Amino acid sequence: MRFVDYAWRGGREAMLRMGPDDGPTILAFPALFEEANRTRATLIGVLRRLAEAGRSVVLPDLPGQGESLLPVSAVNLSMWHDAAAAAAAHVSGSIHVVAVRGGALVDTAVAAASRWHWAPLTGAEQVRELTRLRSLSDGEGYAGNDLSDDLLAQLQQAEPMLTPPSRVVRMASDPRPADLHLDGLPPWRASEPVTDRDLAARLADDLDQWLAARMA
């Protein structure tokens, strides 16, 4: 596990790398905003298992997210698209996108050989979730995030990129169509960040089998 930087038109951001530096690469985009904190441990558990299996894994910070020094109030969805494309250009070999929740809205400018999405949200669903959280905090920000009208307007129109080959995995409590439904508590609904090793293992197994057919 190591950190490198990647450059995009607005500056530089950090990128976590695991596994080899070459060959087909898993480019992962975490959930957005507060959900990133609640799902990060599970996502890292998934990616670590894939790296231990010999796969190249990259997890970039987006501007205004993660350890980025740019305030989230200064970003919009177009900037995230630019940064995602820049992160993709930083790696070699074919790219296989892995995205969680709202992270599935940022990879549309990435030329990916496949896409695997865990509980992807539409932009309208992401905005509704942010609005729900804002109502719970007496209208003060969006779960601690000061978001621009530009970002919210762009999110409202955004849709995940689900061009084939793609795979969608959802939790059993989600009735929407998916290629696989898994039992368990959605970590983004937990009251605090959790590490669900069993869920991480099941997600990693599904993703590993999916990628094996695409990386052969």
MDAnalysis code that builds the backbone (N, CA, C; Angstrom):
import MDAnalysis as mda
import numpy as np

u = mda.Universe.empty(648, n_residues=216, atom_resindex=np.repeat(np.arange(216), 3), trajectory=True)
u.add_TopologyAttr("name", ["N", "CA", "C"] * 216)
u.add_TopologyAttr("resid", np.arange(1, 217))
u.add_TopologyAttr("resname", ["MET", "ARG", "PHE", "VAL", "ASP", "TYR", "ALA", "TRP", "ARG", "GLY", "GLY", "ARG", "GLU", "ALA", "MET", "LEU", "ARG", "MET", "GLY", "PRO", "ASP", "ASP", "GLY", "PRO", "THR", "ILE", "LEU", "ALA", "PHE", "PRO", "ALA", "LEU", "PHE", "GLU", "GLU", "ALA", "ASN", "ARG", "THR", "ARG", "ALA", "THR", "LEU", "ILE", "GLY", "VAL", "LEU", "ARG", "ARG", "LEU", "ALA", "GLU", "ALA", "GLY", "ARG", "SER", "VAL", "VAL", "LEU", "PRO", "ASP", "LEU", "PRO", "GLY", "GLN", "GLY", "GLU", "SER", "LEU", "LEU", "PRO", "VAL", "SER", "ALA", "VAL", "ASN", "LEU", "SER", "MET", "TRP", "HIS", "ASP", "ALA", "ALA", "ALA", "ALA", "ALA", "ALA", "ALA", "HIS", "VAL", "SER", "GLY", "SER", "ILE", "HIS", "VAL", "VAL", "ALA", "VAL", "ARG", "GLY", "GLY", "ALA", "LEU", "VAL", "ASP", "THR", "ALA", "VAL", "ALA", "ALA", "ALA", "SER", "ARG", "TRP", "HIS", "TRP", "ALA", "PRO", "LEU", "THR", "GLY", "ALA", "GLU", "GLN", "VAL", "ARG", "GLU", "LEU", "THR", "ARG", "LEU", "ARG", "SER", "LEU", "SER", "ASP", "GLY", "GLU", "GLY", "TYR", "ALA", "GLY", "ASN", "ASP", "LEU", "SER", "ASP", "ASP", "LEU", "LEU", "ALA", "GLN", "LEU", "GLN", "GLN", "ALA", "GLU", "PRO", "MET", "LEU", "THR", "PRO", "PRO", "SER", "ARG", "VAL", "VAL", "ARG", "MET", "ALA", "SER", "ASP", "PRO", "ARG", "PRO", "ALA", "ASP", "LEU", "HIS", "LEU", "ASP", "GLY", "LEU", "PRO", "PRO", "TRP", "ARG", "ALA", "SER", "GLU", "PRO", "VAL", "THR", "ASP", "ARG", "ASP", "LEU", "ALA", "ALA", "ARG", "LEU", "ALA", "ASP", "ASP", "LEU", "ASP", "GLN", "TRP", "LEU", "ALA", "ALA", "ARG", "MET", "ALA"])
u.atoms.positions = np.array([
    [0.850, -1.180, 0.000],
    [0.000, 0.000, 0.000],
    [0.891, 1.238, 0.000],
    [0.662, 2.125, -0.978],
    [1.500, 3.310, -1.085],
    [0.676, 4.445, -1.677],
    [1.121, 5.671, -1.426],
    [0.427, 6.842, -1.933],
    [1.273, 7.537, -2.997],
    [0.630, 7.940, -4.068],
    [1.254, 8.737, -5.116],
    [0.322, 9.905, -5.402],
    [0.803, 10.860, -6.200],
    [-0.029, 11.985, -6.613],
    [-0.436, 11.827, -8.071],
    [-1.546, 12.414, -8.428],
    [-1.896, 12.565, -9.835],
    [-2.307, 14.005, -10.071],
    [-2.031, 14.482, -11.265],
    [-2.333, 15.872, -11.602],
    [-3.604, 15.944, -12.427],
    [-4.444, 16.902, -12.116],
    [-5.597, 17.219, -12.949],
    [-5.553, 18.723, -13.203],
    [-6.469, 19.245, -13.998],
    [-6.339, 20.633, -14.422],
    [-6.445, 21.637, -13.273],
    [-6.988, 21.190, -12.122],
    [-7.125, 22.095, -10.986],
    [-6.060, 21.931, -9.922],
    [-5.108, 21.027, -10.125],
    [-4.053, 20.838, -9.127],
    [-3.612, 19.392, -9.041],
    [-3.285, 18.954, -7.839],
    [-2.830, 17.592, -7.606],
    [-3.620, 16.991, -6.444],
    [-3.870, 15.699, -6.550],
    [-4.565, 14.973, -5.497],
    [-3.830, 13.661, -5.225],
    [-4.097, 13.097, -4.060],
    [-3.458, 11.841, -3.664],
    [-4.186, 10.647, -4.271],
    [-3.435, 9.566, -4.435],
    [-3.996, 8.338, -4.985],
    [-3.353, 7.153, -4.275],
    [-4.171, 6.295, -3.705],
    [-3.687, 5.089, -3.038],
    [-3.493, 3.991, -4.072],
    [-2.329, 3.352, -4.029],
    [-2.054, 2.238, -4.935],
    [-1.770, 0.991, -4.129],
    [-2.278, -0.134, -4.615],
    [-2.003, -1.437, -4.027],
    [-1.751, -2.422, -5.154],
    [-0.963, -3.445, -4.880],
    [-0.662, -4.430, -5.899],
    [0.369, -3.921, -6.885],
    [0.536, -4.599, -8.025],
    [1.545, -4.197, -9.017],
    [1.210, -2.862, -9.667],
    [2.227, -2.226, -10.256],
    [2.049, -0.925, -10.895],
    [1.642, -1.022, -12.356],
    [1.666, -2.213, -12.923],
    [1.333, -2.331, -14.342],
    [0.273, -3.409, -14.545],
    [-0.114, -3.574, -15.804],
    [-1.158, -4.535, -16.133],
    [-2.533, -3.922, -15.999],
    [-3.583, -4.703, -16.209],
    [-4.949, -4.201, -16.032],
    [-5.115, -3.617, -14.630],
    [-5.803, -2.492, -14.539],
    [-5.890, -1.765, -13.263],
    [-7.344, -1.568, -12.840],
    [-7.606, -1.825, -11.568],
    [-8.899, -1.509, -10.959],
    [-8.837, -0.059, -10.492],
    [-9.689, 0.785, -11.062],
    [-9.769, 2.196, -10.688],
    [-11.039, 2.372, -9.868],
    [-10.889, 2.623, -8.568],
    [-12.022, 2.623, -7.647],
    [-12.435, 4.044, -7.269],
    [-13.741, 4.264, -7.228],
    [-14.305, 5.544, -6.807],
    [-15.227, 5.298, -5.618],
    [-14.882, 5.842, -4.464],
    [-15.688, 5.602, -3.265],
    [-17.001, 6.364, -3.297],
    [-17.841, 6.076, -2.314],
    [-19.062, 6.852, -2.131],
    [-18.705, 8.315, -1.875],
    [-19.672, 9.191, -2.042],
    [-19.445, 10.621, -1.890],
    [-19.900, 11.115, -0.517],
    [-19.290, 12.222, -0.107],
    [-19.707, 12.939, 1.097],
    [-19.613, 12.035, 2.328],
    [-20.584, 12.128, 3.230],
    [-20.518, 11.381, 4.485],
    [-20.517, 9.871, 4.253],
    [-21.146, 9.400, 3.197],
    [-21.175, 7.957, 2.943],
    [-19.786, 7.397, 2.687],
    [-18.869, 8.237, 2.235],
    [-17.497, 7.770, 2.024],
    [-16.880, 7.300, 3.331],
    [-17.146, 8.010, 4.429],
    [-16.598, 7.629, 5.729],
    [-17.164, 6.302, 6.205],
    [-18.441, 6.074, 5.944],
    [-19.102, 4.878, 6.458],
    [-18.793, 3.629, 5.635],
    [-18.385, 3.810, 4.401],
    [-18.128, 2.660, 3.518],
    [-16.638, 2.439, 3.245],
    [-15.783, 3.370, 3.666],
    [-14.371, 3.298, 3.271],
    [-13.692, 2.019, 3.779],
    [-13.922, 1.649, 5.038],
    [-13.243, 0.470, 5.578],
    [-13.628, -0.787, 4.794],
    [-14.900, -0.900, 4.448],
    [-15.332, -2.061, 3.666],
    [-14.729, -2.030, 2.271],
    [-14.724, -0.853, 1.638],
    [-14.133, -0.738, 0.301],
    [-12.648, -1.070, 0.323],
    [-11.918, -0.537, 1.304],
    [-10.487, -0.839, 1.409],
    [-10.287, -2.339, 1.619],
    [-11.159, -2.962, 2.410],
    [-11.064, -4.408, 2.601],
    [-11.227, -5.166, 1.302],
    [-12.163, -4.726, 0.454],
    [-12.363, -5.342, -0.859],
    [-11.121, -5.171, -1.720],
    [-10.629, -3.943, -1.804],
    [-9.487, -3.654, -2.679],
    [-8.213, -4.334, -2.188],
    [-8.032, -4.438, -0.877],
    [-6.841, -5.107, -0.355],
    [-6.844, -6.581, -0.740],
    [-7.999, -7.211, -0.677],
    [-8.083, -8.624, -1.072],
    [-7.725, -8.802, -2.545],
    [-8.170, -7.885, -3.383],
    [-7.852, -7.975, -4.807],
    [-6.367, -7.744, -5.053],
    [-5.774, -6.795, -4.322],
    [-4.335, -6.547, -4.460],
    [-3.537, -7.764, -4.007],
    [-3.970, -8.397, -2.925],
    [-3.271, -9.590, -2.440],
    [-3.375, -10.738, -3.439],
    [-4.397, -10.694, -4.297],
    [-4.549, -11.697, -5.348],
    [-3.730, -11.347, -6.592],
    [-2.979, -10.237, -6.524],
    [-2.092, -9.868, -7.619],
    [-2.634, -8.846, -8.581],
    [-3.757, -8.212, -8.245],
    [-4.341, -7.219, -9.137],
    [-3.847, -5.815, -8.803],
    [-3.676, -5.003, -9.838],
    [-3.305, -3.604, -9.664],
    [-4.545, -2.815, -9.261],
    [-4.436, -2.039, -8.174],
    [-5.572, -1.313, -7.624],
    [-5.192, 0.150, -7.397],
    [-6.084, 1.051, -7.792],
    [-5.868, 2.491, -7.605],
    [-7.138, 3.088, -7.009],
    [-6.973, 3.889, -5.948],
    [-8.091, 4.569, -5.298],
    [-7.739, 6.055, -5.169],
    [-8.182, 6.899, -6.117],
    [-7.835, 8.318, -6.064],
    [-8.763, 9.110, -5.146],
    [-8.206, 10.147, -4.530],
    [-9.037, 11.156, -3.886],
    [-9.544, 12.104, -4.960],
    [-10.811, 12.434, -4.919],
    [-11.362, 13.440, -5.815],
    [-11.212, 14.821, -5.183],
    [-11.169, 15.886, -5.975],
    [-11.092, 17.240, -5.412],
    [-12.233, 17.471, -4.419],
    [-11.886, 17.961, -3.243],
    [-12.884, 18.240, -2.235],
    [-13.349, 17.040, -1.445],
    [-12.780, 15.864, -1.718],
    [-13.155, 14.635, -1.020],
    [-11.906, 13.988, -0.421],
    [-12.107, 13.081, 0.521],
    [-10.972, 12.392, 1.113],
    [-10.017, 13.363, 1.787],
    [-8.723, 13.256, 1.435],
    [-7.695, 14.112, 2.020],
    [-7.400, 15.340, 1.168],
    [-8.252, 15.616, 0.193],
    [-8.044, 16.775, -0.672],
    [-8.019, 18.068, 0.137],
    [-7.143, 18.986, -0.251],
    [-7.057, 20.290, 0.407],
    [-8.055, 21.281, -0.166],
    [-8.692, 20.916, -1.263],
    [-9.671, 21.802, -1.884],
    [-11.002, 21.675, -1.147],
    [-11.612, 22.791, -0.732],
    [-12.909, 22.676, -0.038],
    [-13.992, 22.173, -0.972],
    [-14.888, 21.357, -0.442],
    [-15.949, 20.795, -1.276],
    [-16.849, 21.889, -1.824],
    [-16.919, 23.017, -1.156],
    [-17.746, 24.120, -1.643],
    [-17.234, 24.690, -2.962],
    [-15.976, 24.375, -3.313],
    [-15.359, 24.926, -4.522],
    [-15.420, 23.984, -5.706],
    [-16.042, 22.805, -5.559],
    [-16.010, 21.817, -6.637],
    [-17.394, 21.644, -7.242],
    [-17.396, 21.077, -8.451],
    [-18.650, 20.677, -9.091],
    [-18.432, 19.334, -9.773],
    [-19.468, 18.790, -10.350],
    [-19.385, 17.453, -10.931],
    [-18.463, 17.416, -12.135],
    [-18.423, 18.482, -12.916],
    [-17.526, 18.520, -14.073],
    [-16.075, 18.391, -13.637],
    [-15.716, 19.009, -12.521],
    [-14.353, 18.895, -11.995],
    [-14.057, 17.466, -11.576],
    [-15.046, 16.794, -11.001],
    [-14.830, 15.396, -10.632],
    [-14.648, 14.531, -11.869],
    [-15.400, 14.804, -12.926],
    [-15.204, 14.060, -14.169],
    [-13.796, 14.261, -14.712],
    [-13.313, 15.509, -14.687],
    [-11.957, 15.802, -15.158],
    [-10.912, 15.078, -14.312],
    [-11.098, 15.114, -12.996],
    [-10.137, 14.474, -12.105],
    [-10.144, 12.953, -12.290],
    [-11.326, 12.363, -12.463],
    [-11.408, 10.916, -12.676],
    [-10.682, 10.509, -13.956],
    [-10.870, 11.291, -15.019],
    [-10.183, 11.008, -16.282],
    [-8.681, 11.166, -16.126],
    [-8.253, 12.167, -15.351],
    [-6.821, 12.373, -15.120],
    [-6.225, 11.230, -14.321],
    [-6.951, 10.742, -13.328],
    [-6.465, 9.596, -12.561],
    [-6.332, 8.371, -13.455],
    [-7.294, 8.180, -14.349],
    [-7.239, 7.049, -15.276],
    [-6.031, 7.150, -16.195],
    [-5.709, 8.374, -16.626],
    [-4.570, 8.565, -17.526],
    [-3.240, 8.312, -16.828],
    [-3.272, 8.287, -15.496],
    [-2.053, 8.116, -14.712],
    [-1.621, 6.650, -14.614],
    [-2.498, 5.724, -15.001],
    [-2.186, 4.301, -14.865],
    [-2.041, 3.670, -16.241],
    [-1.393, 2.521, -16.270],
    [-1.178, 1.813, -17.537],
    [-2.143, 0.641, -17.641],
    [-2.285, 0.136, -18.852],
    [-3.118, -1.036, -19.066],
    [-4.594, -0.705, -19.105],
    [-5.401, -1.721, -19.327],
    [-6.848, -1.523, -19.371],
    [-7.367, -1.153, -17.986],
    [-8.477, -0.425, -17.966],
    [-9.042, 0.080, -16.717],
    [-10.385, -0.583, -16.458],
    [-10.559, -1.038, -15.223],
    [-11.807, -1.647, -14.789],
    [-12.313, -0.843, -13.595],
    [-13.411, -0.137, -13.796],
    [-13.929, 0.771, -12.782],
    [-14.700, 0.004, -11.712],
    [-14.449, 0.368, -10.472],
    [-15.232, -0.079, -9.322],
    [-15.759, 1.185, -8.651],
    [-17.059, 1.266, -8.449],
    [-17.638, 2.480, -7.867],
    [-18.689, 2.117, -6.835],
    [-18.744, 2.930, -5.787],
    [-19.677, 2.720, -4.679],
    [-20.657, 3.888, -4.610],
    [-21.948, 3.587, -4.570],
    [-22.979, 4.599, -4.370],
    [-22.812, 5.785, -5.329],
    [-22.687, 7.002, -4.823],
    [-22.542, 8.170, -5.680],
    [-21.251, 8.208, -6.448],
    [-20.285, 7.368, -6.081],
    [-19.043, 7.288, -6.850],
    [-19.281, 6.846, -8.277],
    [-20.433, 6.207, -8.522],
    [-20.779, 5.772, -9.878],
    [-21.157, 6.935, -10.783],
    [-21.214, 8.146, -10.243],
    [-21.562, 9.326, -11.041],
    [-20.341, 10.059, -11.576],
    [-19.131, 9.650, -11.172],
    [-17.946, 10.454, -11.503],
    [-17.079, 9.845, -12.597],
    [-17.352, 8.601, -13.025],
    [-16.433, 7.913, -13.933],
    [-16.874, 7.971, -15.398],
    [-17.826, 8.841, -15.718],
    [-18.398, 8.831, -17.070],
    [-17.401, 9.239, -18.148],
    [-16.325, 9.935, -17.775],
    [-15.310, 10.340, -18.756],
    [-14.163, 9.339, -18.838],
    [-14.262, 8.243, -18.116],
    [-13.207, 7.220, -18.101],
    [-13.523, 6.146, -19.134],
    [-12.567, 5.870, -20.002],
    [-12.725, 4.801, -20.988],
    [-12.401, 3.480, -20.302],
    [-13.412, 2.798, -19.809],
    [-13.219, 1.594, -19.003],
    [-13.545, 0.338, -19.793],
    [-12.783, -0.708, -19.527],
    [-13.052, -2.000, -20.146],
    [-14.247, -2.693, -19.497],
    [-14.546, -2.326, -18.262],
    [-15.735, -2.844, -17.577],
    [-16.030, -1.932, -16.399],
    [-17.267, -2.045, -15.892],
    [-17.673, -1.268, -14.718],
    [-18.442, -2.180, -13.763],
    [-18.033, -2.137, -12.495],
    [-18.680, -2.898, -11.421],
    [-19.120, -1.897, -10.375],
    [-20.428, -1.810, -10.146],
    [-20.983, -0.804, -9.239],
    [-21.660, -1.473, -8.049],
    [-21.347, -0.982, -6.872],
    [-21.990, -1.444, -5.653],
    [-23.011, -0.394, -5.216],
    [-24.284, -0.759, -5.287],
    [-25.402, 0.098, -4.875],
    [-25.333, 1.487, -5.506],
    [-25.211, 1.564, -6.831],
    [-25.070, 2.876, -7.468],
    [-26.318, 3.737, -7.286],
    [-26.086, 5.043, -7.156],
    [-27.156, 6.025, -7.048],
    [-27.255, 6.834, -8.331],
    [-28.455, 7.255, -8.668],
    [-28.579, 8.319, -9.663],
    [-28.255, 9.630, -8.967],
    [-27.989, 10.649, -9.757],
    [-27.718, 11.951, -9.161],
    [-28.906, 12.479, -8.377],
    [-30.114, 12.264, -8.899],
    [-31.314, 12.715, -8.194],
    [-31.446, 12.012, -6.842],
    [-31.114, 10.723, -6.790],
    [-31.150, 9.993, -5.520],
    [-30.098, 10.530, -4.558],
    [-28.917, 10.870, -5.086],
    [-27.876, 11.439, -4.230],
    [-28.320, 12.773, -3.635],
    [-28.960, 13.607, -4.444],
    [-29.443, 14.896, -3.951],
    [-30.532, 14.693, -2.906],
    [-31.427, 13.733, -3.130],
    [-32.469, 13.469, -2.141],
    [-31.871, 13.016, -0.818],
    [-30.826, 12.190, -0.885],
    [-30.168, 11.740, 0.336],
    [-29.504, 12.916, 1.055],
    [-28.863, 13.794, 0.302],
    [-28.257, 14.982, 0.904],
    [-29.315, 15.879, 1.539],
    [-30.440, 16.020, 0.864],
    [-31.521, 16.850, 1.398],
    [-32.088, 16.246, 2.671],
    [-32.203, 14.919, 2.712],
    [-32.678, 14.244, 3.919],
    [-31.737, 14.519, 5.086],
    [-30.448, 14.418, 4.836],
    [-29.477, 14.663, 5.898],
    [-29.515, 16.117, 6.358],
    [-29.745, 17.017, 5.403],
    [-29.828, 18.427, 5.767],
    [-31.027, 18.679, 6.685],
    [-32.133, 18.028, 6.409],
    [-33.317, 18.212, 7.251],
    [-33.085, 17.701, 8.663],
    [-32.224, 16.686, 8.798],
    [-31.920, 16.138, 10.121],
    [-30.977, 17.032, 10.909],
    [-30.291, 17.950, 10.203],
    [-29.351, 18.852, 10.876],
    [-29.882, 20.280, 10.922],
    [-31.217, 20.409, 10.921],
    [-31.874, 21.721, 11.025],
    [-31.476, 22.664, 9.897],
    [-31.237, 22.105, 8.713],
    [-30.950, 22.942, 7.559],
    [-29.555, 23.514, 7.497],
    [-28.643, 23.034, 8.377],
    [-27.272, 23.535, 8.392],
    [-26.370, 22.642, 7.566],
    [-26.147, 23.010, 6.302],
    [-25.271, 22.233, 5.445],
    [-25.857, 20.878, 5.093],
    [-25.058, 20.094, 4.400],
    [-25.465, 18.754, 3.977],
    [-24.544, 17.755, 4.657],
    [-24.947, 17.288, 5.836],
    [-24.100, 16.379, 6.632],
    [-22.713, 16.985, 6.825],
    [-22.684, 18.280, 7.122],
    [-21.420, 18.958, 7.353],
    [-20.747, 19.467, 6.109],
    [-21.368, 19.300, 4.953],
    [-20.781, 19.735, 3.690],
    [-21.464, 21.012, 3.193],
    [-20.663, 21.986, 2.829],
    [-21.156, 23.230, 2.226],
    [-21.061, 23.063, 0.714],
    [-22.166, 22.710, 0.070],
    [-22.158, 22.360, -1.342],
    [-22.676, 23.517, -2.189],
    [-22.069, 23.679, -3.361],
    [-22.464, 24.763, -4.254],
    [-23.752, 24.415, -4.987],
    [-24.468, 25.453, -5.392],
    [-25.669, 25.243, -6.213],
    [-25.303, 24.580, -7.533],
    [-24.107, 24.897, -8.051],
    [-23.644, 24.309, -9.313],
    [-23.508, 22.796, -9.178],
    [-22.891, 22.343, -8.095],
    [-22.721, 20.907, -7.885],
    [-24.077, 20.217, -7.733],
    [-24.956, 20.793, -6.954],
    [-26.265, 20.177, -6.740],
    [-27.068, 20.101, -8.035],
    [-26.980, 21.155, -8.844],
    [-27.716, 21.157, -10.116],
    [-27.158, 20.100, -11.064],
    [-25.838, 19.961, -11.116],
    [-25.230, 18.948, -11.981],
    [-25.554, 17.543, -11.496],
    [-25.504, 17.339, -10.178],
    [-25.842, 16.031, -9.633],
    [-27.275, 15.652, -9.959],
    [-28.172, 16.609, -9.910],
    [-29.590, 16.332, -10.138],
    [-29.831, 15.683, -11.496],
    [-28.974, 15.983, -12.467],
    [-29.144, 15.460, -13.828],
    [-28.249, 14.251, -14.129],
    [-27.414, 13.869, -13.188],
    [-26.390, 12.852, -13.461],
    [-26.949, 11.436, -13.370],
    [-26.384, 10.557, -14.180],
    [-26.745, 9.147, -14.185],
    [-25.470, 8.302, -14.206],
    [-25.479, 7.132, -13.566],
    [-24.311, 6.241, -13.658],
    [-24.089, 5.770, -15.093],
    [-22.850, 5.492, -15.425],
    [-22.500, 4.922, -16.716],
    [-22.615, 3.408, -16.609],
    [-23.588, 2.842, -17.291],
    [-23.839, 1.399, -17.198],
    [-23.769, 0.724, -18.556],
    [-22.913, 1.234, -19.443],
    [-22.730, 0.592, -20.737],
    [-22.035, -0.757, -20.544],
    [-22.403, -1.762, -21.310],
    [-21.803, -3.083, -21.173],
    [-20.302, -3.053, -21.494],
    [-19.505, -3.921, -20.863],
    [-19.934, -4.839, -19.816],
    [-19.984, -4.142, -18.445],
    [-21.068, -4.315, -17.741],
    [-21.214, -3.720, -16.423],
    [-21.927, -4.710, -15.511],
    [-21.721, -4.527, -14.224],
    [-22.356, -5.397, -13.224],
    [-22.773, -4.527, -12.046],
    [-23.964, -4.767, -11.535],
    [-24.499, -4.029, -10.397],
    [-24.766, -5.002, -9.252],
    [-24.221, -4.669, -8.095],
    [-24.451, -5.445, -6.870],
    [-25.174, -4.540, -5.880],
    [-26.244, -5.037, -5.284],
    [-26.995, -4.279, -4.282],
    [-27.188, -5.128, -3.030],
    [-27.595, -4.457, -1.959],
    [-27.930, -5.171, -0.738],
    [-29.339, -5.740, -0.861],
    [-29.616, -6.787, -0.105],
    [-30.908, -7.477, -0.203],
    [-32.070, -6.564, 0.167],
    [-31.805, -5.542, 0.978],
    [-32.865, -4.613, 1.381],
    [-33.240, -3.638, 0.272],
    [-32.500, -3.636, -0.817],
    [-32.745, -2.740, -1.951],
    [-33.486, -3.525, -3.040],
    [-34.732, -3.177, -3.327],
    [-35.511, -3.972, -4.289],
    [-35.200, -3.685, -5.746],
    [-34.355, -2.698, -6.019],
    [-34.089, -2.348, -7.409],
    [-33.317, -3.455, -8.127],
    [-33.433, -3.523, -9.452],
    [-32.759, -4.588, -10.200],
    [-31.251, -4.579, -9.981],
    [-30.674, -5.758, -9.948],
    [-29.228, -5.917, -9.793],
    [-28.839, -7.302, -10.296],
    [-27.564, -7.449, -10.601],
    [-27.050, -8.760, -10.987],
    [-26.870, -9.671, -9.779],
    [-26.741, -9.055, -8.595],
    [-26.568, -9.822, -7.357],
    [-27.089, -8.987, -6.196],
    [-27.831, -9.634, -5.291],
    [-28.242, -9.011, -4.037],
    [-27.562, -9.763, -2.889],
    [-26.975, -9.012, -1.961],
    [-26.266, -9.599, -0.828],
    [-26.965, -9.259, 0.478],
    [-27.047, -10.239, 1.375],
    [-27.580, -9.995, 2.709],
    [-26.604, -9.138, 3.507],
    [-27.145, -8.445, 4.498],
    [-26.293, -7.656, 5.381],
    [-26.790, -6.236, 5.533],
    [-26.220, -5.540, 6.518],
    [-26.577, -4.157, 6.788],
    [-25.807, -3.238, 5.834],
    [-26.494, -2.393, 5.082],
    [-25.774, -1.420, 4.246],
    [-24.917, -0.518, 5.129],
    [-23.609, -0.502, 4.944],
    [-22.756, 0.283, 5.850],
    [-23.046, 1.776, 5.814],
    [-23.603, 2.288, 4.706],
    [-23.916, 3.716, 4.645],
    [-25.114, 4.069, 5.517],
    [-25.826, 3.056, 6.034],
    [-26.941, 3.299, 6.938],
    [-26.552, 3.107, 8.408],
    [-25.327, 2.697, 8.660],
    [-24.882, 2.501, 10.036],
    [-24.755, 3.855, 10.744],
    [-24.898, 3.843, 12.052],
    [-24.830, 5.088, 12.813],
    [-23.417, 5.648, 12.885],
    [-22.433, 4.801, 12.621],
    [-21.031, 5.220, 12.593],
    [-20.270, 4.283, 11.674],
    [-19.058, 4.674, 11.245],
    [-18.297, 3.809, 10.340],
    [-18.080, 2.422, 10.933],
    [-18.260, 1.398, 10.089],
    [-18.090, 0.020, 10.531],
    [-17.176, -0.716, 9.557],
    [-16.595, -1.804, 10.041],
    [-15.801, -2.684, 9.196],
    [-16.497, -4.039, 9.149],
    [-17.107, -4.347, 8.030],
    [-17.814, -5.613, 7.857],
    [-16.932, -6.517, 7.006],
    [-16.112, -7.328, 7.664],
    [-15.151, -8.170, 6.943],
    [-15.846, -9.236, 6.113],
    [-16.947, -9.757, 6.614],
    [-17.681, -10.781, 5.857],
    [-18.253, -10.184, 4.575],
    [-18.841, -8.989, 4.669],
    [-19.374, -8.337, 3.485],
    [-18.249, -7.999, 2.516],
    [-17.138, -7.514, 3.031],
    [-15.999, -7.194, 2.167],
    [-15.527, -8.432, 1.420],
    [-15.501, -9.576, 2.100],
    [-15.053, -10.814, 1.455],
    [-16.021, -11.236, 0.359],
    [-17.335, -11.113, 0.613],
    [-18.320, -11.501, -0.401],
    [-18.276, -10.560, -1.615],
    [-18.100, -9.278, -1.359],
    [-17.971, -8.324, -2.460],
    [-16.707, -8.596, -3.261],
    [-15.617, -8.860, -2.559],
    [-14.344, -9.119, -3.238],
    [-14.421, -10.383, -4.084],
    [-15.074, -11.419, -3.578],
    [-15.206, -12.663, -4.341],
    [-15.995, -12.420, -5.624],
    [-17.098, -11.678, -5.514],
    [-17.903, -11.403, -6.704],
    [-17.113, -10.568, -7.709],
    [-16.436, -9.560, -7.212],
    [-15.660, -8.685, -8.093],
    [-14.505, -9.445, -8.738],
    [-13.840, -10.305, -7.961],
    [-12.720, -11.078, -8.500],
    [-13.187, -11.991, -9.629],
    [-14.324, -12.649, -9.456],
    [-14.847, -13.530, -10.505],
    [-15.259, -12.729, -11.737],
    [-15.867, -11.566, -11.515],
    [-16.271, -10.712, -12.620],
    [-15.060, -10.243, -13.430],
    [-14.014, -9.838, -12.701],
    [-12.817, -9.334, -13.378],
    [-12.043, -10.445, -14.076],
    [-12.071, -11.631, -13.513],
    [-11.319, -12.736, -14.107],
    [-11.748, -12.972, -15.552],
    [-13.030, -12.862, -15.811],
    [-13.534, -13.081, -17.165],
    [-13.169, -11.942, -18.087],
    [-12.948, -10.721, -17.533],
    [-12.661, -9.559, -18.349],
    [-11.168, -9.314, -18.545],
    [-10.360, -9.814, -17.627],
    [-8.912, -9.604, -17.692],
    [-8.187, -10.773, -18.318],
    [-8.916, -11.830, -18.677],
    [-8.267, -13.031, -19.231],
    [-7.622, -12.711, -20.577],
])
